[in-house]
């Protein structure tokens, strides 16, 4: 027979196990019910269906949505920007749409934390600015629309890392097809994504054109400027750059200190440093001249006569070798050096009533007076140039219009050829060339300085520039860049850049130089420096820097 006690105990044990199972199931159901209760509800101002949410007139981006929402839309919202990390709480989104909203800015990392987003529509809003990293992390995005906003430009590489893109829509914006958008044109030619036709709202050269039709070389984005590099603690009235023995030097005439100050380039410190000096009196010009690997310096002085020095390389100093006739050169104002048929000359413009502008020639041992051009005219400047492959001089004077002299090869002298009409009170004349055409800059202290062009028979006016205390109007050429620098004793120095299409100079930059008197260029270590003498302040050195506007 069986044992009834054992049966009872077995029944009781089975009942307890059954009770435990029921309790565990009940707890599990309760936990499940609890999770359903904590499931995020649709935010206020939004309407949610099974997998979609539509928010209208909300003041900010809600942080809680049902977890099964994969499509989210914002219409007529009141927030001003999409801030970074706005959607980190909705990682399942596959489509995100903004339309008819009032925000105007998309911030950095605005869509961070959306690894499954494929469609992003930001249309008919007021967006004027987008952070360069606004779309960072959207590696799965295939369709982006920024149509019908207020965008004029897009930050460079804003689509970087979005390799899955197949469609970008930028219609309805006022895009300026300038250098800041060059990157987009380059991107369009390398991406697999397609763009709808986009029309440029500017600048004038591209206005109305299709951005899709532009090429990278359609943009001229390289510009340049003179950036302050070094300030010298002395005044100067003239500056000259020269090469001697494969090294570059500059020399400044310091009238108050009574010296010619020579500087050299320090390749370690990357600055200009003192090289040597020539002591003088009331120095106005220190003109270097290299003949047969020998360096000569013509030192023009207002008092005590003018002199010629030679560099003694063995003694490493300058030695005076010659005095200049004080009866002819009484008040020197400018010196020009030149070569004709292999022979070396220099000419000194004399601004006194009793002096005479004189040409000097090197005879192998020294310089001798070759020709006196004219007395009594108080010449302030002399410029050597070639017109139709023939040597010429232009003399500027305070008592007559600029006079043009032509070299007579048979007589080996300069003959007066003509003058430049309607140009009284010209202080100096400097020349330059653009694509073979000859131009001159004529400086007036008060009135209008001018640029004139040689037409084959005479100089004709091209452009005028208001002058207010101008004593220098210096053209300088750096590579393909042609500048003209108009100094002023009463205002800022104006830098003009030649516009090839207009055939004129256009304003480029302003420099703060006190009473500028001369400018010169020197190229060292693949760098170009502009040297500016200042009669009443510190002598300045600027570096010519190239700037890529597309960056």
Rosetta blueprint (number, residue, H / E / L):
1 X L
2 X L
3 X L
4 X H
5 X H
6 X H
7 X H
8 X H
9 X H
10 X H
11 X H
12 X H
13 X H
14 X H
15 X H
16 X H
17 X H
18 X H
19 X H
20 X H
21 X H
22 X H
23 X H
24 X H
25 X H
26 X H
27 X H
28 X H
29 X H
30 X H
31 X H
32 X H
33 X H
34 X H
35 X H
36 X H
37 X H
38 X H
39 X L
40 X L
41 X L
42 X L
43 X L
44 X L
45 X L
46 X E
47 X E
48 X E
49 X L
50 X L
51 X L
52 X E
53 X E
54 X E
55 X E
56 X E
57 X L
58 X L
59 X L
60 X L
61 X L
62 X L
63 X L
64 X L
65 X L
66 X L
67 X L
68 X L
69 X L
70 X L
71 X E
72 X E
73 X E
74 X E
75 X E
76 X L
77 X L
78 X L
79 X L
80 X L
81 X E
82 X E
83 X L
84 X L
85 X L
86 X L
87 X L
88 X L
89 X L
90 X L
91 X L
92 X L
93 X L
94 X L
95 X E
96 X E
97 X E
98 X E
99 X E
100 X L
101 X L
102 X L
103 X L
104 X L
105 X E
106 X E
107 X L
108 X L
109 X L
110 X L
111 X L
112 X L
113 X L
114 X L
115 X L
116 X L
117 X L
118 X L
119 X E
120 X E
121 X E
122 X E
123 X E
124 X L
125 X L
126 X L
127 X L
128 X L
129 X E
130 X E
131 X L
132 X L
133 X L
134 X L
135 X L
136 X L
137 X L
138 X L
139 X L
140 X L
141 X L
142 X L
143 X E
144 X E
145 X E
146 X L
147 X L
148 X L
149 X L
150 X L
151 X L
152 X L
153 X L
154 X L
155 X L
156 X L
157 X L
158 X L
159 X L
160 X L
161 X L
162 X L
163 X L
164 X L
165 X L
166 X L
167 X E
168 X E
169 X E
170 X L
171 X L
172 X L
173 X L
174 X L
175 X L
176 X E
177 X L
178 X L
179 X H
180 X H
181 X H
182 X H
183 X H
184 X H
185 X H
186 X H
187 X H
188 X H
189 X L
190 X L
191 X L
192 X L
193 X L
194 X E
195 X E
196 X L
197 X L
198 X L
199 X E
200 X L
201 X L
202 X E
203 X L
204 X L
205 X L
206 X L
207 X L
208 X L
209 X L
210 X E
211 X H
212 X H
213 X H
214 X L
215 X L
216 X H
217 X H
218 X H
219 X L
220 X L
221 X L
222 X E
223 X E
224 X E
225 X E
226 X E
227 X E
228 X E
229 X E
230 X E
231 X E
232 X E
233 X L
234 X L
235 X L
236 X L
237 X L
238 X E
239 X E
240 X E
241 X E
242 X E
243 X E
244 X E
245 X L
246 X L
247 X E
248 X E
249 X E
250 X E
251 X E
252 X E
253 X E
254 X E
255 X L
256 X L
257 X L
258 X L
259 X E
260 X E
261 X E
262 X E
263 X E
264 X E
265 X E
266 X E
267 X L
268 X L
269 X L
270 X L
271 X E
272 X E
273 X E
274 X E
275 X E
276 X E
277 X E
278 X E
279 X E
280 X L
281 X L
282 X L
283 X E
284 X E
285 X E
286 X E
287 X E
288 X E
289 X E
290 X E
291 X E
292 X L
293 X L
294 X E
295 X E
296 X E
297 X E
298 X E
299 X E
300 X E
301 X E
302 X L
303 X L
304 X L
305 X L
306 X L
307 X E
308 X E
309 X E
310 X E
311 X E
312 X E
313 X L
314 X L
315 X L
316 X L
317 X E
318 X E
319 X E
320 X E
321 X E
322 X E
323 X E
324 X L
325 X L
326 X L
327 X L
328 X L
329 X L
330 X L
331 X L
332 X E
333 X E
334 X E
335 X E
336 X E
337 X E
338 X E
339 X E
340 X E
341 X L
342 X L
343 X E
344 X E
345 X E
346 X E
347 X E
348 X E
349 X E
350 X E
351 X L
352 X L
353 X L
354 X L
355 X L
356 X E
357 X E
358 X E
359 X E
360 X E
361 X E
362 X E
363 X L
364 X L
365 X L
366 X L
367 X E
368 X E
369 X E
370 X E
371 X E
372 X E
373 X E
374 X E
375 X E
376 X L
377 X L
378 X L
379 X E
380 X E
381 X E
382 X E
383 X E
384 X E
385 X E
386 X E
387 X E
388 X L
389 X L
390 X E
391 X E
392 X E
393 X E
394 X E
395 X E
396 X E
397 X E
398 X L
399 X L
400 X L
401 X L
402 X L
403 X E
404 X E
405 X E
406 X E
407 X E
408 X E
409 X L
410 X L
411 X L
412 X L
413 X E
414 X E
415 X E
416 X E
417 X E
418 X E
419 X E
420 X L
421 X L
422 X L
423 X L
424 X L
425 X L
426 X L
427 X L
428 X E
429 X E
430 X E
431 X E
432 X E
433 X E
434 X E
435 X L
436 X L
437 X E
438 X E
439 X E
440 X E
441 X E
442 X E
443 X E
444 X L
445 X L
446 X E
447 X E
448 X E
449 X E
450 X E
451 X E
452 X E
453 X E
454 X E
455 X L
456 X L
457 X L
458 X L
459 X E
460 X E
461 X E
462 X E
463 X E
464 X E
465 X E
466 X E
467 X E
468 X E
469 X L
470 X L
471 X L
472 X L
473 X E
474 X E
475 X E
476 X E
477 X E
478 X E
479 X L
480 X L
481 X E
482 X E
483 X E
484 X E
485 X E
486 X E
487 X L
488 X L
489 X L
490 X L
491 X L
492 X L
493 X E
494 X E
495 X E
496 X E
497 X E
498 X E
499 X E
500 X L
501 X L
502 X L
503 X L
504 X E
505 X E
506 X E
507 X E
508 X E
509 X E
510 X E
511 X E
512 X L
513 X L
514 X L
515 X L
516 X E
517 X E
518 X E
519 X E
520 X E
521 X E
522 X E
523 X E
524 X E
525 X L
526 X L
527 X E
528 X E
529 X E
530 X E
531 X E
532 X E
533 X E
534 X E
535 X L
536 X L
537 X L
538 X L
539 X E
540 X E
541 X E
542 X E
543 X E
544 X E
545 X E
546 X E
547 X E
548 X E
549 X L
550 X L
551 X L
